[in-house]
């Protein structure tokens, strides 16, 4: 039997949306959730510095936790560093998070799709390559939000958020052209699903908000060797903060997700 954990990595709380789905699919697995809050937000970093930071951090995380697999539950980090992680740690499996452009292109009826992401994900060539490969017949609008990830953090900490601020951030996603309207918005940041209800409320018309969390969790499950015994009861799921501290609100949030903050 192996009780090596699944490591979930994000800059903050966004990866909890993936953890939630992974728990449903893999209830017998142990999880370590790593919030790189000392580096939040990733979008404010220059790319070479962020790449080097994440590579060095993972050298420490893999040594400390010896996970069975690591899930990069962050679009910004995945589109920047997933290939470099696989090159540096070739014997360790990584699952990335990339914008769900392929399923959006398959589902859209109007052909008007928006990708709501951080500015870092929007400007990444990786994202444009996905559009070229999977969505050539669609009009894809890339919308980079400077503030939504932070608004999601506030909402999950405090239980409320400025709905007008949410409305302003999502407004560029909605396009009308030749009597057609945007019908799918890809949530290309794992923080954003926490604001989905507020987005639906403030949107000018209904759309399909595409959340890739379940698909990410299923991919992770497919790469794991099945466990041959019960989970040890003396090893709880934990949340680790690179800042070395978590405030009371975040600690309560983590506990609500079944995570112990050491």
Residue, then its C-alpha position, 0 to 999 in steps of 0.5 A: x500500500x502507498x499513502x504518498x499524498x497528492x500535492x495540490x499547488x496554487x498561488x492561493x485558494x484557487x486550487x481548492x476548486x480542484x481539490x474539491x473535485x479530486x476528493x469526490x473522485x478519490x476519497x481514499x487519497x491523502x492530500x497536501x495543499x500548497x498555497x504559495x501565498x508568499x508569491x501571490x499574485x503570480x501575474x505580478x512576476x516577470x516570467x523568468x523569475x517566476x519560473x525559477x521560483x517555482x522550480x526551486x520551490x518544487x525541489x523542496x516540496x518533492x523532497x519534503x512530502x514525496x507526493x505520488x503526483x503533483x497537480x499544478x492547479x493554476x493556469x498561470x503557473x501551468x502555462x509557464x512552467x509545466x514543461x520545465x517541471x517535467x524536464x527537471x523532475x522527469x520521474x515525477x508525474x505532473x498534471x497541469x491546468x490549461x484553458x479549456x479551449x478545446x471543450x469550449x470550441x466543441x460546445x459553442x453554438x454561436x462560435x463566440x467564445x471568451x477566455x477569462x484569465x489572468x494577464x499572464x495566461x492571456x499573453x502566454x504563447x501556450x494559450x494562443x497555440x491552444x486556440x490555433x490548434x482547437x478553435x480555428x473556426x471560433x472567434x475567441x476573445x482573450x480577457x485578462x483580469x487584473x483583479x478577479x483572483x484577488x476578489x475571489x480571495x476576498x470573497x472566500x475570506x470575508x463572505x462578500x464581494x463588490x458585485x460591481x467590481x465583478x461586473x466590470x471585470x467580466x464585461x469584456x467577455x460579452x460580445x455581440x456580432x451579426x446577431x450572435x452572442x458569446x455563449x461560453x466563457x472559459x474560466x481560465x483561473x482556478x480562483x474564478x469558480x468561487x465567483x461563478x454565482x456572482x458572475x451569473x448574477x452580474x452577466x448581461x446574458x446567460x452563458x456556459x461558464x466552463x470550469x475545468x476542475x473535474x477534468x483536471x481531477x480525472x486526469x490526476x486519478x488516471x495517472x495514479x496507481x490504485x491503492x491496495x488498502x485503507x487510508x491511515x487515520x493518523x495522517x490528515x490532509x494538510x495545507x501549507x503556506x509558503x509565507x509560513x502563516x495563515x490568518x484566522x479566516x484562511x485557516x477556517x476556510x482550509x478547515x472547511x475543506x478538511x485541511x489541517x493547518x500545521 
